[in-house]
Amino acid sequence: MKNSGCFDYQITRRRMLQASGASILGMPVARLIAASGRGLPAKAEHVILFWNGGGMSHVDTWDPKPGRPVQGEFTAIDTSADGIQISSIFPNLAKQMHHCSLIRSIAGTNGAHGRATYELQTSYNMDPSLIHPGLGSIVVHEKNRLGDLPGFITINGQAAKSGYFGQSCAAYFIGEPGEKDPYLSFPSGISNARGNKRLDLLAKMNTRATKKTGALDFKATDTAVKEAVSLMKSPALKVFDLKNEKPDTLARYGDSDFGRGALLARKLVETGVRFVQVNRGGFDTHSNNFPAMENHGLEMDPALSSLVEDLNATGKLDSTLVLVLSEFGRTPRINNNAGRDHHARCFSCLVAGGGVKGGLVVGASDKDAMEPADRPVKPSDIHATVCHSLGIDHEKEVYTRQDRPMVLVRDGAEPVRELFG
């Protein structure tokens, strides 16, 4: 058995024969490269995904329409990038826009939260017979782990499942950024010696049970336990503690779960974590959209601007792709409850770092942000773009546990190459 990426995802003899037989059958060179697992020249080493659950209004953030009836209560402000305006709820981030770029023409197909979230996080549509791995799981499957910390960490909320890549590609969950994880130490009153004896006993019991029922039944649990024990004993665990951060640093990011999450994300990628997802909800603004978005701006603006500024100051922005994304946008039309409804046909995202050129806008919406007017970008193209930044072949063929062939990113996806120099 040959390991490929995550510890519990392996290449069987059947898969190896399929890959080697391809050369005999005349498979194109690109597919042969994919079969061997070799990627593309990497520009980035890490990803920070800010996931805004609920559907963030593109008109009130990255694609303002000044002077149009859809504008709403916020003005469009100039930024440090010539010719680019964003919403007035992001005054600090506006000063960092020369490091950032926007995609204003994402053409989604799903207007329901569950289906849209699944597509934007996995690149695939829901399939009742299969769970596809999320973007973070794809990254840690394809990129070697750096250091003791988990390769994929999610903050303030759950990430997409790892699907057929298994437990080792799943996200490690942090509920309260800056607080000690109570599950990474023995319970009160249990000494290290006693706790280690319990772990040894658990390992023996699992080994005995595995021989009886088969390895797959206990693989995920065994992997999770080993990862947790390894992390408990690692000196790198101190990175989760924000108590020793300078007060002015905490103040710049904001004393909120989102601010601390952004600060922790920066520290985690500096420590070697491949993929960090920071989650924020509350964007399903069918009513009272404008007070809600103003409150979002008050927390998001200092955190995002400080993150980009600090990563750039340390030179880490070049190797860290920052992505601010939601499952869809909101209707440009303002409804009778002063809200905006679901709108998947056209929405936006912000991208920075990881080889992305700053001060660039890809695509455009029409005059009222209803439809893409130029350069439509598919949701799966976002995934292909992340892979491109990391030197991952998004067309690489992998196999499920049932030996069903799949590609990392949905067929037909293409990187948004204009973003890269």
C-alpha positions in Angstrom: 0.0 0.0 0.0 1.4 3.3 -1.0 0.4 6.4 0.9 -0.9 9.4 -1.0 -1.4 12.7 0.9 -3.4 12.0 4.1 -2.4 9.1 6.2 -5.6 7.1 5.8 -5.9 7.6 2.0 -3.9 4.9 0.1 -3.3 3.7 -3.4 -4.2 0.1 -3.8 -2.7 -2.3 -6.3 -5.7 -1.9 -8.5 -5.3 1.9 -8.7 -1.6 1.6 -9.3 -2.2 -0.8 -12.2 -4.8 1.6 -13.6 -2.3 4.5 -13.5 0.6 2.5 -15.0 -1.6 1.0 -17.7 -2.5 4.4 -18.8 0.8 4.8 -20.5 0.2 1.7 -22.5 -3.2 2.9 -23.6 -1.8 6.3 -24.7 -3.1 8.5 -22.0 -2.2 12.2 -22.6 0.9 13.4 -20.8 -1.2 15.8 -18.6 -3.2 12.9 -17.3 0.0 10.9 -16.7 1.4 13.7 -14.6 -1.9 13.8 -12.7 -1.7 10.1 -12.0 1.8 10.4 -10.6 0.6 13.1 -8.2 3.0 15.8 -9.4 1.7 19.3 -9.2 2.4 22.7 -10.7 4.9 25.3 -9.6 3.6 26.6 -6.3 3.1 30.2 -5.6 1.5 29.8 -2.2 2.0 27.4 0.8 -1.0 28.3 2.9 -4.6 29.4 2.6 -6.8 31.5 4.9 -10.5 31.2 3.9 -12.9 33.6 5.5 -16.3 31.8 5.1 -19.3 34.1 5.4 -22.2 31.8 5.9 -25.7 32.9 4.9 -25.0 34.8 1.7 -23.1 38.1 2.0 -24.5 41.0 -0.1 -22.1 41.8 -2.9 -23.6 45.2 -3.5 -22.9 46.2 0.2 -19.3 44.9 0.1 -17.2 44.3 -3.0 -19.4 45.6 -5.8 -21.2 48.8 -4.8 -23.4 50.5 -7.4 -23.3 54.2 -6.6 -26.2 56.3 -7.9 -28.3 53.2 -8.8 -31.6 52.4 -7.1 -30.0 49.2 -5.7 -27.2 51.1 -3.9 -28.8 51.0 -0.5 -27.6 52.9 2.6 -23.8 52.6 2.0 -21.6 54.7 -0.2 -18.8 53.6 -2.4 -15.4 54.7 -1.2 -12.1 55.0 -3.1 -9.3 52.6 -2.1 -5.5 52.4 -2.3 -6.0 50.6 -5.7 -6.6 53.1 -8.5 -10.1 52.8 -9.9 -11.4 50.3 -7.4 -14.2 51.3 -5.0 -15.7 49.1 -2.2 -18.4 49.7 0.4 -18.0 52.3 3.1 -18.3 49.6 5.7 -14.6 48.7 5.0 -12.7 52.0 5.5 -9.5 50.3 6.8 -9.5 47.5 4.3 -9.8 50.2 1.6 -6.2 51.2 2.5 -5.0 47.7 1.8 -6.7 47.1 -1.5 -3.5 47.5 -3.5 -2.6 44.1 -2.0 -6.1 42.7 -2.8 -8.1 41.8 -5.9 -11.8 41.2 -6.5 -13.8 38.8 -8.6 -17.1 40.5 -9.4 -18.7 38.0 -11.8 -19.1 34.7 -9.9 -22.0 32.9 -11.6 -23.6 30.5 -9.1 -26.3 28.0 -9.8 -27.8 27.2 -6.4 -30.0 29.6 -4.5 -30.6 27.3 -1.4 -28.1 27.6 1.5 -27.3 23.9 1.8 -26.7 23.2 -1.9 -24.9 26.5 -2.5 -22.6 26.0 0.5 -21.8 22.5 -0.6 -20.9 23.7 -4.1 -18.9 26.7 -3.0 -16.9 24.6 -0.5 -16.4 21.4 -2.6 -16.8 22.6 -6.2 -19.4 19.8 -6.8 -23.2 19.7 -6.6 -24.7 17.5 -3.9 -24.7 13.8 -4.7 -26.8 11.4 -2.5 -24.3 8.6 -3.1 -21.1 10.5 -2.3 -19.7 13.2 0.0 -17.0 15.2 -1.7 -14.1 16.7 0.3 -14.1 20.4 1.0 -11.4 22.8 -0.2 -9.4 22.5 2.9 -9.3 18.7 2.8 -8.2 18.9 -0.9 -5.3 21.1 0.1 -4.0 19.0 3.0 -4.5 15.9 0.9 -2.2 17.2 -1.8 0.3 19.2 0.3 2.8 17.7 2.8 2.2 18.5 6.4 4.4 21.1 8.0 5.2 20.7 11.8 3.1 19.2 14.6 -0.1 21.2 14.2 -2.9 19.8 12.1 -2.8 20.8 8.4 -6.4 22.0 8.4 -7.9 24.1 11.2 -11.4 25.6 11.3 -12.2 28.5 13.7 -15.6 29.7 15.0 -17.5 27.0 13.1 -17.4 23.7 11.2 -15.8 23.3 7.8 -16.9 21.0 5.0 -16.4 17.3 5.6 -13.3 15.5 4.3 -15.5 13.0 2.4 -13.6 10.1 0.8 -10.2 11.5 1.9 -10.8 10.3 5.4 -10.3 11.5 9.0 -6.7 12.7 8.4 -7.9 15.3 6.0 -10.7 16.6 8.2 -10.5 20.0 9.9 -9.4 20.4 13.5 -12.1 22.6 15.2 -11.5 25.6 17.4 -14.6 27.0 19.0 -13.2 29.9 21.0 -10.0 31.4 19.4 -7.5 32.3 22.1 -8.9 29.9 24.7 -7.2 26.6 25.7 -8.8 23.6 24.2 -10.1 21.5 27.2 -9.9 18.3 25.1 -6.1 18.6 24.7 -5.2 17.9 28.3 -6.1 15.2 30.7 -9.1 15.9 33.0 -8.6 17.5 36.3 -7.2 15.1 38.8 -5.6 12.8 36.2 -1.8 12.9 36.2 0.2 12.6 33.1 1.4 9.2 34.1 -2.1 7.9 34.8 -3.4 9.5 31.6 -0.7 7.9 29.5 -1.6 4.5 31.0 -5.2 5.0 29.9 -4.1 5.9 26.4 -1.9 2.7 26.2 -4.9 0.7 27.4 -7.1 2.3 24.7 -4.6 1.5 22.0 -4.5 -2.1 23.0 -8.3 -2.3 23.0 -8.5 -0.7 19.6 -5.9 -3.1 18.2 -7.8 -6.1 19.5 -11.1 -4.8 18.1 -9.6 -4.0 14.7 -8.4 -7.6 14.3 -12.0 -8.7 14.9 -14.0 -6.3 12.8 -11.6 -5.0 10.1 -9.3 -2.0 9.9 -11.7 0.4 8.1 -14.2 0.3 11.0 -11.7 1.8 13.4 -9.5 3.8 11.0 -11.1 7.2 11.5 -11.3 6.9 15.3 -7.7 5.6 15.6 -6.4 8.4 13.4 -8.3 11.1 15.5 -6.9 9.7 18.8 -3.3 9.6 17.5 -3.6 13.2 16.1 -5.0 14.5 19.4 -2.3 12.7 21.5 0.4 14.0 19.3 -1.0 17.6 19.5 -1.2 17.3 23.3 2.5 16.7 23.6 3.6 19.3 21.0 5.4 22.5 22.0 3.5 24.1 19.0 0.3 24.0 21.0 1.2 27.3 22.6 0.3 29.1 19.3 -3.4 28.7 20.2 -3.0 30.9 23.3 -3.5 34.6 22.6 -3.1 35.8 26.2 0.5 36.8 25.6 -0.3 38.9 22.5 0.4 42.6 22.8 -2.7 44.6 23.8 -2.4 46.9 20.8 -2.3 43.9 18.4 -5.5 42.5 19.9 -7.0 46.0 19.6 -6.1 46.4 16.0 -7.7 43.1 15.0 -10.7 43.7 17.3 -11.7 42.2 20.6 -14.3 39.8 19.0 -14.5 36.2 18.0 -13.8 37.3 14.4 -10.9 39.5 15.3 -9.3 36.9 17.4 -10.0 34.3 14.7 -8.2 36.4 12.1 -5.2 37.0 14.4 -5.0 33.3 15.3 -5.2 32.4 11.6 -2.2 34.6 10.9 -0.3 32.9 13.8 -1.3 29.4 12.6 0.0 29.9 9.0 3.2 31.4 10.4 3.6 28.2 12.4 3.1 26.0 9.3 -0.7 25.2 9.1 -1.6 24.7 5.5 -5.3 25.7 5.5 -7.2 27.8 8.1 -10.9 28.6 7.8 -12.4 31.4 9.8 -16.2 31.2 9.9 -18.7 34.0 10.4 -22.5 33.7 10.1 -25.4 36.1 10.1 -25.4 37.2 6.5 -28.9 35.8 5.7 -30.3 39.3 5.8 -33.9 39.0 4.4 -34.8 41.9 6.7 -32.9 44.8 8.2 -30.0 44.2 5.9 -28.2 47.5 6.5 -27.8 47.5 10.3 -26.7 43.9 10.0 -24.1 44.7 7.4 -22.9 47.7 9.3 -22.3 45.5 12.3 -20.5 43.0 10.2 -18.2 45.7 8.9 -17.4 46.9 12.3 -15.8 43.5 13.2 -14.6 42.4 9.8 -12.9 45.6 8.6 -10.2 45.9 11.3 -9.5 42.2 11.3 -9.2 41.8 7.6 -7.1 44.9 7.1 -4.8 44.1 10.0 -4.3 40.6 8.7 -3.4 41.7 5.1 -1.1 44.5 6.5 0.7 42.2 8.9 1.2 39.3 6.4 2.6 41.8 3.9 4.9 43.4 6.5 6.5 40.0 7.4 6.6 38.8 3.7 4.2 36.0 4.5 1.5 37.4 2.1 3.4 36.2 -0.9 3.0 32.6 0.3 -0.5 32.9 1.9 -3.6 33.0 -0.2 -6.4 34.9 1.6 -10.0 34.3 0.3 -13.2 36.0 1.5 -16.1 34.0 0.2 -19.8 33.3 0.7 -22.2 30.7 -0.8 -24.0 33.4 -2.9 -24.8 37.1 -2.9 -28.0 39.0 -2.1 -30.6 40.5 -4.4 -29.6 43.9 -5.5 -33.3 44.8 -5.2 -34.2 45.8 -1.7 -37.3 44.0 -0.4 -40.2 45.4 1.6 -38.5 44.5 4.9 -35.4 46.6 4.1 -33.6 43.3 3.3 -32.0 41.5 0.4 -32.9 37.9 -0.6 -30.9 35.0 -2.0 -29.1 35.8 -5.2 -26.8 33.2 -6.8 -26.7 34.4 -10.4 -23.9 37.0 -9.7 -21.8 37.7 -6.7 -18.3 38.6 -5.6 -15.3 37.6 -3.6 -12.0 39.1 -2.4 -8.6 37.5 -3.0 -5.2 38.5 -1.7 -1.7 37.1 -1.5 -0.4 33.7 -2.7 0.9 35.1 -6.0 -2.3 37.1 -6.7 -1.7 40.5 -8.2 -3.0 43.3 -6.1 -5.3 46.1 -7.2 -7.1 44.0 -9.9 -10.8 43.4 -10.7 -11.7 40.3 -12.7 -15.1 40.3 -14.4 -17.9 42.8 -14.0 -21.6 42.7 -13.1 -24.2 44.6 -15.0 -25.3 48.1 -14.0 -27.5 46.7 -11.1 -25.3 43.8 -10.1 -27.9 41.3 -11.3 -26.0 39.3 -13.9 -22.3 38.9 -14.9 -21.7 41.4 -17.7 -18.1 40.3 -18.4 -16.0 37.2 -17.7 -18.4 34.9 -15.8 -16.5 32.8 -13.2 -17.9 29.4 -12.1 -17.8 28.5 -8.5 -15.5 25.6 -9.4 -13.1 28.0 -11.0 -12.5 29.4 -7.5 -11.3 26.0 -6.4 -9.1 25.6 -9.5 -7.6 29.0 -8.7 -6.7 28.0 -5.2 -5.2 24.8 -6.5 -3.2 26.8 -9.1 -1.9 29.1 -6.4 -0.7 26.1 -4.4 0.8 24.2 -7.3 -1.9 21.5 -7.2 -3.2 19.9 -10.4 -6.9 20.4 -10.0 -7.6 17.8 -12.7 -5.7 15.1 -10.8 -7.6 11.8 -10.7 -8.2 10.3 -7.2 -10.3 7.4 -6.0 -13.0 7.0 -3.4 -12.9 4.1 -1.0 -15.1 2.2 -3.4 -12.5 2.7 -6.2 -14.8 5.2 -8.0 -12.6 7.6 -10.0 -13.0 11.3 -9.2 -11.1 14.5 -10.1 -10.0 16.9 -7.3 -12.1 19.8 -8.7 -15.3 19.4 -10.8 -14.8 18.8 -14.5 -14.7 22.0 -16.6 -13.1 24.2 -13.9 -10.3 26.6 -14.9 -8.1 28.8 -12.8 -8.7 32.5 -13.0 -5.3 33.1 -14.5 -5.7 36.9 -14.8 -5.2 37.1 -11.0 -1.6 35.9 -11.3 1.5 37.8 -12.5 
